[in-house]
Amino acid sequence: MLDLLITHARLPDGRGNMSVAVQDALIAEITEGFEAPAHETVDAQGMLLSSPFVDPHFHMDAALSYGLPRVNQSGTLLEGISLWGELKPLLAQEALVERALAYCDWAVAKGLLAIRTHVDICDPRLLAVDALLQVKQQVAPYIELQLVAFPQDGALRGPQGPQQHMDNLVRALDKGVDVIGGIPHFERTYEQGSLSVKLLCELAAERGLLVDMHCDESDDPHSRHVETLAFETQRLGLQGRVTGSHLTSMHSMDNYYVSKLIALMAEAQLHVVANPLINITLQGRHDSYPKRRGMTRVPELLGAGINVAFGHDCVMDPWYSLGSGDMLEVAHMGLHVGQMTSQAAMRQCFEAVTVNAARVMGLQGYGLEVGCKADFVLLQARDPVEAIRLRANRLKVFKAGKLIAESPPATSTLALPNRPSHTSWMR
């Protein structure tokens, strides 16, 4: 007997009336109209069954800290970094763990079951590292949490000299952090930024680790560290293991240079993560009008065959006062900022918070195929485009074939003059 059978489901690829059978926490069958005895049967009633949402770029150590010790008044990236610097000495491990676990609860309710979070390693206490390693272990049964050793203040900018933050980063890796991060555009000089890319990629090659760098998160068209990242990826044989996150300076670069740059990135098999909610608010702050849109060139990167995903980046922290852990909100903003309004492009935005994001994280067993993990989210929508349009309600969330969250269908009861009362959900 099957452990779980989901019937009458629509899949993101357009197939309808599909049955998904689960045995031993894995997908055992995906067939139209399939029926078999099961311990639990769920009738999807034509709703969209998707693999869970994936956030490939987040800052869980800062999440839900909005207002501590004050609010970012300018709304700029640099004030956010400065504010985080004020907050770090006041942090307590217990509070970090409590806020992170609260956010993980939000994530599960939204069908978000895999998160890559950048963890600041510039505090020599490595308080946030220890806190999130504890959280990672605690949430492992329901969220795959991947940690990035992130030198928020710059890998080579330590107050005790350029080796201090690199030493902290190595200590974090030794504790069990998964990925090497960086922020080359925040180093003291362009040369130091390029050197940080070289040193961090060499460390990744030596340790066999993935790389994910905050790169060129700037309106400056001359911030071109992603070119160095692509070069070092090629030089060290790291193809497919390196991600450039943000890359907002590309929205200010001239088209000729970008045509060369994108080709180099494709050759290096870089992954790209755009963060539309945050960069549409942080970037362009020094512009009057016209104002830059604050997101990298997503359609052009996708057109070149580069894997592009969307990240949430921040929720109620020094950089962003809003957010809810909803990756459909992220896709919705990315669609608008990128003017990705064709049917194909809107579906690409859904993929940017599911399959593309899973590829960035290197998730094993992710997907809707026989043999994949039985992790699903059942959405109150008929297809990916409708899911984005409505930021669809998560009816049920499954992990390893077990129900871990559910919400009642969102409905409204209308009582209008000259019309019979009826109940409906927006379509």
C-alpha positions as a Markdown table, in Angstrom:
| # | Residue | x | y | z |
|---|---|---|---|---|
| 1 | Met | 0.0 | 0.0 | 0.0 |
| 2 | Leu | 1.2 | 3.5 | -0.9 |
| 3 | Asp | 2.1 | 6.0 | 1.9 |
| 4 | Leu | 0.4 | 8.9 | 0.0 |
| 5 | Leu | -1.5 | 9.4 | -3.2 |
| 6 | Ile | -2.3 | 12.8 | -4.6 |
| 7 | Thr | -4.9 | 12.8 | -7.3 |
| 8 | His | -6.3 | 15.2 | -9.9 |
| 9 | Ala | -3.3 | 17.6 | -9.7 |
| 10 | Arg | -2.0 | 20.0 | -12.2 |
| 11 | Leu | 1.8 | 20.2 | -12.6 |
| 12 | Pro | 3.9 | 23.2 | -13.4 |
| 13 | Asp | 4.7 | 21.8 | -16.9 |
| 14 | Gly | 1.0 | 22.0 | -17.8 |
| 15 | Arg | 0.0 | 18.4 | -17.3 |
| 16 | Gly | -3.4 | 17.9 | -15.7 |
| 17 | Asn | -5.4 | 15.2 | -13.9 |
| 18 | Met | -2.1 | 13.8 | -12.6 |
| 19 | Ser | -1.6 | 11.4 | -9.8 |
| 20 | Val | 1.6 | 11.4 | -7.7 |
| 21 | Ala | 2.2 | 8.4 | -5.6 |
| 22 | Val | 4.6 | 8.4 | -2.6 |
| 23 | Gln | 6.4 | 5.4 | -1.0 |
| 24 | Asp | 9.2 | 5.6 | 1.6 |
| 25 | Ala | 9.4 | 9.4 | 1.3 |
| 26 | Leu | 10.1 | 9.3 | -2.4 |
| 27 | Ile | 8.0 | 9.8 | -5.6 |
| 28 | Ala | 7.1 | 6.3 | -6.7 |
| 29 | Glu | 4.8 | 7.1 | -9.7 |
| 30 | Ile | 3.6 | 10.2 | -11.6 |
| 31 | Thr | 0.8 | 9.1 | -14.0 |
| 32 | Glu | -2.4 | 10.6 | -15.4 |
| 33 | Gly | -5.4 | 9.2 | -13.6 |
| 34 | Phe | -3.4 | 6.6 | -11.6 |
| 35 | Glu | -5.3 | 5.1 | -8.7 |
| 36 | Ala | -4.0 | 2.7 | -6.0 |
| 37 | Pro | -4.7 | 1.9 | -2.3 |
| 38 | Ala | -2.9 | 4.4 | 0.0 |
| 39 | His | -2.7 | 5.2 | 3.7 |
| 40 | Glu | -3.7 | 8.8 | 2.8 |
| 41 | Thr | -5.3 | 10.1 | -0.4 |
| 42 | Val | -5.5 | 13.8 | -1.2 |
| 43 | Asp | -7.7 | 15.1 | -4.0 |
| 44 | Ala | -6.0 | 18.2 | -5.4 |
| 45 | Gln | -9.2 | 19.1 | -7.3 |
| 46 | Gly | -7.3 | 20.5 | -10.2 |
| 47 | Met | -5.0 | 22.7 | -8.2 |
| 48 | Leu | -1.3 | 23.2 | -8.9 |
| 49 | Leu | 1.1 | 20.8 | -7.2 |
| 50 | Ser | 4.7 | 22.0 | -7.3 |
| 51 | Ser | 8.0 | 21.1 | -5.8 |
| 52 | Pro | 8.6 | 23.3 | -2.7 |
| 53 | Phe | 9.9 | 26.9 | -3.0 |
| 54 | Val | 13.6 | 27.5 | -2.6 |
| 55 | Asp | 15.3 | 30.7 | -1.5 |
| 56 | Pro | 18.9 | 30.7 | -2.7 |
| 57 | His | 19.8 | 34.0 | -1.1 |
| 58 | Phe | 18.8 | 35.1 | 2.4 |
| 59 | His | 20.3 | 36.7 | 5.6 |
| 60 | Met | 18.7 | 34.8 | 8.5 |
| 61 | Asp | 21.1 | 36.2 | 11.1 |
| 62 | Ala | 19.5 | 39.6 | 10.5 |
| 63 | Ala | 15.9 | 38.5 | 9.9 |
| 64 | Leu | 13.2 | 40.0 | 12.1 |
| 65 | Ser | 15.6 | 42.5 | 13.7 |
| 66 | Tyr | 13.9 | 45.5 | 12.2 |
| 67 | Gly | 14.1 | 48.6 | 14.5 |
| 68 | Leu | 17.2 | 47.2 | 16.4 |
| 69 | Pro | 18.9 | 49.4 | 17.5 |
| 70 | Arg | 17.2 | 51.9 | 15.1 |
| 71 | Val | 15.6 | 52.1 | 11.6 |
| 72 | Asn | 17.4 | 52.7 | 8.3 |
| 73 | Gln | 16.2 | 56.2 | 7.5 |
| 74 | Ser | 17.9 | 56.7 | 4.1 |
| 75 | Gly | 16.9 | 53.3 | 2.8 |
| 76 | Thr | 20.4 | 52.8 | 1.3 |
| 77 | Leu | 22.5 | 49.7 | 1.3 |
| 78 | Leu | 25.4 | 51.5 | 3.0 |
| 79 | Glu | 23.3 | 52.7 | 5.9 |
| 80 | Gly | 22.0 | 49.2 | 6.3 |
| 81 | Ile | 25.5 | 47.8 | 6.5 |
| 82 | Ser | 26.4 | 50.6 | 9.0 |
| 83 | Leu | 23.3 | 49.8 | 11.1 |
| 84 | Trp | 24.1 | 46.1 | 11.1 |
| 85 | Gly | 27.5 | 47.0 | 12.4 |
| 86 | Glu | 25.9 | 48.8 | 15.3 |
| 87 | Leu | 23.6 | 45.9 | 16.0 |
| 88 | Lys | 26.3 | 43.1 | 16.0 |
| 89 | Pro | 27.9 | 43.9 | 19.4 |
| 90 | Leu | 24.4 | 43.8 | 20.9 |
| 91 | Leu | 23.4 | 40.4 | 19.5 |
| 92 | Ala | 22.8 | 37.4 | 21.8 |
| 93 | Gln | 22.9 | 33.8 | 20.5 |
| 94 | Glu | 19.6 | 32.9 | 22.1 |
| 95 | Ala | 17.8 | 35.8 | 20.4 |
| 96 | Leu | 19.4 | 34.9 | 17.1 |
| 97 | Val | 18.2 | 31.4 | 17.4 |
| 98 | Glu | 14.7 | 32.5 | 18.5 |
| 99 | Arg | 14.3 | 34.9 | 15.5 |
| 100 | Ala | 15.7 | 32.3 | 13.0 |
| 101 | Leu | 13.3 | 29.6 | 14.2 |
| 102 | Ala | 10.4 | 32.0 | 14.0 |
| 103 | Tyr | 11.3 | 32.8 | 10.4 |
| 104 | Cys | 11.6 | 29.1 | 9.6 |
| 105 | Asp | 8.0 | 28.7 | 10.8 |
| 106 | Trp | 7.0 | 31.4 | 8.4 |
| 107 | Ala | 8.9 | 29.6 | 5.7 |
| 108 | Val | 7.2 | 26.3 | 6.2 |
| 109 | Ala | 3.8 | 27.9 | 6.1 |
| 110 | Lys | 4.7 | 29.4 | 2.7 |
| 111 | Gly | 6.0 | 26.1 | 1.3 |
| 112 | Leu | 9.6 | 27.3 | 1.5 |
| 113 | Leu | 11.6 | 24.2 | 2.4 |
| 114 | Ala | 15.2 | 25.1 | 1.3 |
| 115 | Ile | 17.1 | 28.3 | 2.1 |
| 116 | Arg | 20.7 | 29.4 | 1.5 |
| 117 | Thr | 21.5 | 32.0 | 4.1 |
| 118 | His | 24.6 | 34.2 | 4.2 |
| 119 | Val | 26.0 | 34.4 | 7.8 |
| 120 | Asp | 28.2 | 37.3 | 8.8 |
| 121 | Ile | 31.6 | 36.0 | 10.0 |
| 122 | Cys | 33.3 | 39.4 | 10.7 |
| 123 | Asp | 32.5 | 39.2 | 14.4 |
| 124 | Pro | 35.4 | 37.2 | 15.9 |
| 125 | Arg | 33.0 | 35.6 | 18.3 |
| 126 | Leu | 31.3 | 33.9 | 15.3 |
| 127 | Leu | 28.1 | 34.2 | 17.3 |
| 128 | Ala | 25.8 | 34.1 | 14.3 |
| 129 | Val | 27.6 | 31.1 | 12.9 |
| 130 | Asp | 27.1 | 29.1 | 16.1 |
| 131 | Ala | 23.5 | 30.2 | 16.3 |
| 132 | Leu | 22.6 | 29.2 | 12.7 |
| 133 | Leu | 24.5 | 25.9 | 12.9 |
| 134 | Gln | 22.2 | 25.2 | 15.9 |
| 135 | Val | 19.2 | 26.2 | 13.9 |
| 136 | Lys | 20.3 | 24.2 | 10.9 |
| 137 | Gln | 20.4 | 21.0 | 13.0 |
| 138 | Gln | 17.0 | 21.8 | 14.6 |
| 139 | Val | 15.1 | 22.4 | 11.4 |
| 140 | Ala | 16.8 | 19.7 | 9.4 |
| 141 | Pro | 13.7 | 17.4 | 9.4 |
| 142 | Tyr | 11.7 | 20.0 | 7.5 |
| 143 | Ile | 14.0 | 22.7 | 6.0 |
| 144 | Glu | 17.3 | 22.2 | 4.1 |
| 145 | Leu | 19.4 | 25.1 | 5.4 |
| 146 | Gln | 22.6 | 25.9 | 3.6 |
| 147 | Leu | 25.0 | 28.4 | 5.3 |
| 148 | Val | 27.4 | 30.8 | 3.5 |
| 149 | Ala | 30.4 | 32.2 | 5.3 |
| 150 | Phe | 29.9 | 35.9 | 4.4 |
| 151 | Pro | 32.4 | 38.6 | 5.3 |
| 152 | Gln | 29.8 | 41.4 | 5.4 |
| 153 | Asp | 32.5 | 44.0 | 6.2 |
| 154 | Gly | 34.8 | 42.8 | 3.4 |
| 155 | Ala | 37.1 | 39.8 | 3.5 |
| 156 | Leu | 40.3 | 42.0 | 3.5 |
| 157 | Arg | 38.9 | 44.9 | 5.6 |
| 158 | Gly | 39.5 | 43.6 | 9.1 |
| 159 | Pro | 40.4 | 46.3 | 11.7 |
| 160 | Gln | 43.4 | 44.2 | 12.8 |
| 161 | Gly | 44.6 | 43.7 | 9.2 |
| 162 | Pro | 43.6 | 42.0 | 6.0 |
| 163 | Gln | 44.0 | 38.5 | 7.4 |
| 164 | Gln | 41.5 | 38.9 | 10.3 |
| 165 | His | 38.3 | 38.3 | 8.4 |
| 166 | Met | 39.9 | 35.6 | 6.3 |
| 167 | Asp | 40.9 | 33.8 | 9.5 |
| 168 | Asn | 37.3 | 34.1 | 10.8 |
| 169 | Leu | 36.0 | 32.7 | 7.5 |
| 170 | Val | 38.2 | 29.7 | 7.7 |
| 171 | Arg | 37.1 | 29.1 | 11.3 |
| 172 | Ala | 33.5 | 29.2 | 10.2 |
| 173 | Leu | 34.2 | 26.6 | 7.5 |
| 174 | Asp | 35.9 | 24.4 | 10.1 |
| 175 | Lys | 32.7 | 24.6 | 12.2 |
| 176 | Gly | 30.7 | 23.2 | 9.3 |
| 177 | Val | 29.5 | 26.2 | 7.2 |
| 178 | Asp | 28.8 | 24.9 | 3.7 |
| 179 | Val | 29.6 | 27.7 | 1.1 |
| 180 | Ile | 32.3 | 30.4 | 0.7 |
| 181 | Gly | 30.9 | 34.0 | 0.3 |
| 182 | Gly | 32.4 | 37.4 | -0.4 |
| 183 | Ile | 31.6 | 41.0 | -1.1 |
| 184 | Pro | 34.4 | 42.4 | -3.5 |
| 185 | His | 32.7 | 45.7 | -4.3 |
| 186 | Phe | 32.8 | 46.6 | -0.6 |
| 187 | Glu | 36.6 | 46.1 | -0.2 |
| 188 | Arg | 38.7 | 49.3 | 0.2 |
| 189 | Thr | 39.9 | 49.4 | -3.4 |
| 190 | Tyr | 39.0 | 47.8 | -6.7 |
| 191 | Glu | 42.3 | 45.9 | -6.6 |
| 192 | Gln | 41.5 | 44.6 | -3.1 |
| 193 | Gly | 38.1 | 43.5 | -4.4 |
| 194 | Ser | 39.7 | 41.5 | -7.2 |
| 195 | Leu | 42.2 | 40.0 | -4.8 |
| 196 | Ser | 39.4 | 38.9 | -2.5 |
| 197 | Val | 37.7 | 37.1 | -5.4 |
| 198 | Lys | 41.0 | 35.3 | -6.2 |
| 199 | Leu | 41.7 | 34.3 | -2.6 |
| 200 | Leu | 38.2 | 33.1 | -1.8 |
| 201 | Cys | 37.9 | 31.1 | -5.0 |
| 202 | Glu | 41.2 | 29.5 | -4.4 |
| 203 | Leu | 40.0 | 28.5 | -0.9 |
| 204 | Ala | 36.9 | 27.0 | -2.4 |
| 205 | Ala | 38.9 | 25.0 | -4.9 |
| 206 | Glu | 41.2 | 23.8 | -2.1 |
| 207 | Arg | 38.3 | 22.7 | 0.1 |
| 208 | Gly | 36.0 | 21.4 | -2.7 |
| 209 | Leu | 33.2 | 23.9 | -1.7 |
| 210 | Leu | 30.7 | 26.0 | -3.5 |
| 211 | Val | 31.1 | 29.8 | -3.9 |
| 212 | Asp | 28.3 | 32.5 | -3.6 |
| 213 | Met | 29.5 | 36.1 | -3.7 |
| 214 | His | 27.6 | 39.3 | -3.2 |
| 215 | Cys | 29.0 | 40.9 | -6.3 |
| 216 | Asp | 28.6 | 44.4 | -7.8 |
| 217 | Glu | 25.6 | 45.3 | -5.7 |
| 218 | Ser | 26.0 | 48.9 | -6.9 |
| 219 | Asp | 24.7 | 51.4 | -9.4 |
| 220 | Asp | 28.3 | 52.0 | -10.5 |
| 221 | Pro | 28.7 | 50.7 | -14.1 |
| 222 | His | 32.5 | 50.3 | -13.4 |
| 223 | Ser | 31.9 | 47.8 | -10.6 |
| 224 | Arg | 32.8 | 44.7 | -12.7 |
| 225 | His | 34.0 | 42.1 | -10.2 |
| 226 | Val | 31.7 | 39.5 | -11.8 |
| 227 | Glu | 34.2 | 39.5 | -14.7 |
| 228 | Thr | 36.9 | 38.5 | -12.2 |
| 229 | Leu | 34.6 | 35.9 | -10.7 |
| 230 | Ala | 34.0 | 34.3 | -14.1 |
| 231 | Phe | 37.8 | 34.3 | -14.8 |
| 232 | Glu | 38.7 | 32.7 | -11.5 |
| 233 | Thr | 35.9 | 30.1 | -11.9 |
| 234 | Gln | 37.5 | 29.1 | -15.3 |
| 235 | Arg | 41.0 | 29.2 | -14.0 |
| 236 | Leu | 40.3 | 27.0 | -11.0 |
| 237 | Gly | 37.9 | 24.6 | -12.7 |
| 238 | Leu | 34.9 | 25.6 | -10.6 |
| 239 | Gln | 32.4 | 25.7 | -13.4 |
| 240 | Gly | 28.9 | 25.1 | -12.2 |
| 241 | Arg | 29.9 | 25.6 | -8.5 |
| 242 | Val | 29.9 | 29.5 | -8.4 |
| 243 | Thr | 27.1 | 32.0 | -7.9 |
| 244 | Gly | 27.2 | 35.7 | -8.5 |
| 245 | Ser | 24.4 | 37.3 | -6.4 |
| 246 | His | 22.8 | 40.7 | -7.0 |
| 247 | Leu | 25.0 | 41.9 | -9.9 |
| 248 | Thr | 23.0 | 45.1 | -10.0 |
| 249 | Ser | 25.8 | 47.2 | -11.6 |
| 250 | Met | 24.8 | 45.4 | -14.8 |
| 251 | His | 21.7 | 47.5 | -15.1 |
| 252 | Ser | 24.0 | 50.5 | -15.5 |
| 253 | Met | 26.6 | 49.1 | -17.8 |
| 254 | Asp | 26.7 | 49.9 | -21.5 |
| 255 | Asn | 25.3 | 47.2 | -23.8 |
| 256 | Tyr | 28.6 | 46.5 | -25.6 |
| 257 | Tyr | 30.4 | 45.5 | -22.5 |
| 258 | Val | 27.5 | 43.5 | -21.2 |
| 259 | Ser | 27.4 | 41.5 | -24.4 |
| 260 | Lys | 31.0 | 40.5 | -23.7 |
| 261 | Leu | 30.4 | 39.9 | -20.0 |
| 262 | Ile | 27.4 | 37.7 | -20.3 |
| 263 | Ala | 29.2 | 35.4 | -22.8 |
| 264 | Leu | 32.1 | 35.1 | -20.2 |
| 265 | Met | 29.6 | 34.2 | -17.5 |
| 266 | Ala | 27.9 | 31.6 | -19.6 |
| 267 | Glu | 31.3 | 30.1 | -20.5 |
| 268 | Ala | 32.1 | 29.8 | -16.8 |
| 269 | Gln | 28.7 | 28.3 | -16.0 |
| 270 | Leu | 28.0 | 30.9 | -13.3 |
| 271 | His | 24.7 | 30.8 | -11.5 |
| 272 | Val | 23.1 | 34.2 | -10.9 |
| 273 | Val | 20.7 | 35.2 | -8.1 |
| 274 | Ala | 18.7 | 38.4 | -8.4 |
| 275 | Asn | 17.0 | 39.8 | -5.4 |
| 276 | Pro | 14.1 | 41.9 | -6.8 |
| 277 | Leu | 12.3 | 42.9 | -3.6 |
| 278 | Ile | 15.4 | 44.4 | -2.0 |
| 279 | Asn | 17.3 | 45.8 | -5.0 |
| 280 | Ile | 14.2 | 47.6 | -6.3 |
| 281 | Thr | 14.2 | 49.5 | -3.0 |
| 282 | Leu | 18.0 | 49.9 | -2.3 |
| 283 | Gln | 19.3 | 50.8 | -5.7 |
| 284 | Gly | 18.9 | 54.0 | -7.6 |
| 285 | Arg | 18.8 | 56.0 | -4.3 |
| 286 | His | 21.3 | 58.5 | -5.7 |
| 287 | Asp | 19.3 | 59.0 | -8.9 |
| 288 | Ser | 16.8 | 61.8 | -9.5 |
| 289 | Tyr | 15.0 | 60.9 | -12.7 |
| 290 | Pro | 15.1 | 58.7 | -14.7 |
| 291 | Lys | 15.7 | 56.2 | -11.9 |
| 292 | Arg | 17.4 | 52.9 | -12.4 |
| 293 | Arg | 15.3 | 49.8 | -11.7 |
| 294 | Gly | 17.7 | 48.1 | -9.4 |
| 295 | Met | 17.8 | 44.5 | -10.7 |
| 296 | Thr | 20.3 | 42.7 | -12.9 |
| 297 | Arg | 19.5 | 41.9 | -16.5 |
| 298 | Val | 17.5 | 38.8 | -15.9 |
| 299 | Pro | 15.9 | 38.2 | -19.4 |
| 300 | Glu | 19.2 | 38.6 | -21.1 |
| 301 | Leu | 21.0 | 36.3 | -18.7 |
| 302 | Leu | 18.3 | 33.6 | -19.2 |
| 303 | Gly | 18.5 | 34.1 | -22.9 |
| 304 | Ala | 22.2 | 33.3 | -22.8 |
| 305 | Gly | 21.5 | 30.0 | -21.1 |
| 306 | Ile | 22.6 | 31.1 | -17.6 |
| 307 | Asn | 20.8 | 29.7 | -14.6 |
| 308 | Val | 19.0 | 32.6 | -12.9 |
| 309 | Ala | 17.1 | 32.4 | -9.6 |
| 310 | Phe | 15.4 | 34.9 | -7.4 |
| 311 | Gly | 16.1 | 35.3 | -3.7 |
| 312 | His | 14.2 | 37.0 | -0.9 |
| 313 | Asp | 17.4 | 38.4 | 0.6 |
| 314 | Cys | 15.9 | 40.2 | 3.6 |
| 315 | Val | 12.8 | 40.2 | 5.9 |
| 316 | Met | 12.3 | 42.9 | 8.5 |
| 317 | Asp | 16.0 | 43.8 | 9.0 |
| 318 | Pro | 18.3 | 46.8 | 8.6 |
| 319 | Trp | 18.0 | 46.7 | 4.8 |
| 320 | Tyr | 14.3 | 46.0 | 4.3 |
| 321 | Ser | 11.3 | 46.7 | 6.6 |
| 322 | Leu | 8.9 | 44.3 | 4.9 |
| 323 | Gly | 8.7 | 40.7 | 3.7 |
| 324 | Ser | 6.9 | 37.5 | 4.8 |
| 325 | Gly | 9.0 | 34.6 | 3.5 |
| 326 | Asp | 6.7 | 34.3 | 0.5 |
| 327 | Met | 8.7 | 33.4 | -2.6 |
| 328 | Leu | 5.7 | 34.1 | -4.8 |
| 329 | Glu | 6.0 | 37.7 | -3.7 |
| 330 | Val | 9.6 | 37.6 | -4.8 |
| 331 | Ala | 8.6 | 36.1 | -8.2 |
| 332 | His | 5.8 | 38.7 | -8.6 |
| 333 | Met | 8.2 | 41.6 | -8.0 |
| 334 | Gly | 10.9 | 40.1 | -10.3 |
| 335 | Leu | 8.3 | 39.7 | -13.1 |
| 336 | His | 7.4 | 43.4 | -12.8 |
| 337 | Val | 10.8 | 44.8 | -12.5 |
| 338 | Gly | 12.1 | 42.7 | -15.4 |
| 339 | Gln | 9.1 | 43.4 | -17.5 |
| 340 | Met | 8.8 | 39.6 | -18.0 |
| 341 | Thr | 5.1 | 39.6 | -19.0 |
| 342 | Ser | 4.9 | 37.0 | -21.8 |
| 343 | Gln | 3.5 | 33.6 | -20.8 |
| 344 | Ala | 6.9 | 32.0 | -21.2 |
| 345 | Ala | 8.7 | 34.7 | -19.1 |
| 346 | Met | 6.1 | 34.5 | -16.3 |
| 347 | Arg | 6.7 | 30.8 | -16.1 |
| 348 | Gln | 10.4 | 31.5 | -15.9 |
| 349 | Cys | 9.8 | 33.7 | -12.9 |
| 350 | Phe | 8.1 | 30.7 | -11.2 |
| 351 | Glu | 11.1 | 28.5 | -12.1 |
| 352 | Ala | 13.4 | 31.2 | -10.6 |
| 353 | Val | 12.0 | 30.4 | -7.1 |
| 354 | Thr | 11.7 | 26.6 | -7.6 |
| 355 | Val | 13.9 | 24.6 | -10.0 |
| 356 | Asn | 16.4 | 27.2 | -10.9 |
| 357 | Ala | 16.9 | 28.1 | -7.2 |
| 358 | Ala | 17.3 | 24.4 | -6.4 |
| 359 | Arg | 20.0 | 24.2 | -9.0 |
| 360 | Val | 21.9 | 27.1 | -7.4 |
| 361 | Met | 21.9 | 25.3 | -4.1 |
| 362 | Gly | 22.8 | 21.9 | -5.7 |
| 363 | Leu | 19.8 | 20.2 | -4.0 |
| 364 | Gln | 19.8 | 16.5 | -4.5 |
| 365 | Gly | 16.5 | 14.7 | -5.2 |
| 366 | Tyr | 14.6 | 17.9 | -5.9 |
| 367 | Gly | 11.8 | 17.8 | -8.5 |
| 368 | Leu | 8.7 | 16.2 | -9.7 |
| 369 | Glu | 10.1 | 13.0 | -11.1 |
| 370 | Val | 10.0 | 9.3 | -10.0 |
| 371 | Gly | 12.8 | 8.8 | -7.5 |
| 372 | Cys | 12.8 | 12.4 | -6.3 |
| 373 | Lys | 12.0 | 13.4 | -2.7 |
| 374 | Ala | 8.3 | 13.6 | -1.9 |
| 375 | Asp | 8.4 | 17.3 | -1.0 |
| 376 | Phe | 5.4 | 19.3 | -2.4 |
| 377 | Val | 3.3 | 22.4 | -2.1 |
| 378 | Leu | -0.3 | 22.4 | -3.2 |
| 379 | Leu | -1.3 | 25.9 | -4.3 |
| 380 | Gln | -4.7 | 27.4 | -4.7 |
| 381 | Ala | -4.1 | 28.1 | -8.4 |
| 382 | Arg | -4.4 | 26.4 | -11.7 |
| 383 | Asp | -0.9 | 27.1 | -13.1 |
| 384 | Pro | 2.3 | 28.9 | -12.3 |
| 385 | Val | 1.2 | 32.2 | -13.8 |
| 386 | Glu | -2.0 | 32.2 | -11.8 |
| 387 | Ala | 0.0 | 31.3 | -8.7 |
| 388 | Ile | 2.2 | 34.4 | -9.2 |
| 389 | Arg | -0.7 | 36.7 | -10.0 |
| 390 | Leu | -2.6 | 35.7 | -6.9 |
| 391 | Arg | 0.4 | 34.9 | -4.6 |
| 392 | Ala | -1.6 | 31.8 | -4.2 |
| 393 | Asn | -2.6 | 30.3 | -0.9 |
| 394 | Arg | -0.7 | 27.3 | 0.2 |
| 395 | Leu | -3.3 | 24.6 | 0.8 |
| 396 | Lys | -0.9 | 21.9 | 1.9 |
| 397 | Val | 2.8 | 21.5 | 2.3 |
| 398 | Phe | 4.4 | 18.1 | 2.4 |
| 399 | Lys | 7.9 | 17.0 | 3.4 |
| 400 | Ala | 9.0 | 13.5 | 2.7 |
| 401 | Gly | 5.4 | 12.6 | 2.0 |
| 402 | Lys | 4.1 | 13.9 | 5.4 |
| 403 | Leu | 1.8 | 16.9 | 5.8 |
| 404 | Ile | 3.7 | 19.6 | 7.7 |
| 405 | Ala | 1.5 | 22.7 | 7.1 |
| 406 | Glu | -2.0 | 23.5 | 5.6 |
| 407 | Ser | -4.3 | 26.5 | 5.2 |
| 408 | Pro | -8.0 | 26.5 | 4.4 |
| 409 | Pro | -8.9 | 27.7 | 0.9 |
| 410 | Ala | -9.0 | 31.5 | 0.6 |
| 411 | Thr | -12.6 | 32.4 | -0.2 |
| 412 | Ser | -14.8 | 35.5 | 0.0 |
| 413 | Thr | -18.6 | 35.4 | 0.6 |
| 414 | Leu | -20.3 | 38.2 | -1.4 |
| 415 | Ala | -23.6 | 39.7 | -0.5 |
| 416 | Leu | -24.3 | 42.3 | -3.2 |
| 417 | Pro | -27.5 | 44.2 | -4.1 |
| 418 | Asn | -29.6 | 42.5 | -6.8 |
| 419 | Arg | -27.4 | 39.4 | -6.9 |
| 420 | Pro | -27.7 | 36.1 | -5.0 |
| 421 | Ser | -25.1 | 35.5 | -2.3 |
| 422 | His | -22.3 | 33.2 | -3.3 |
| 423 | Thr | -18.8 | 32.2 | -2.3 |
| 424 | Ser | -15.9 | 32.5 | -4.6 |
| 425 | Trp | -12.1 | 32.7 | -4.7 |
| 426 | Met | -10.4 | 35.1 | -7.1 |
| 427 | Arg | -9.3 | 33.6 | -10.4 |
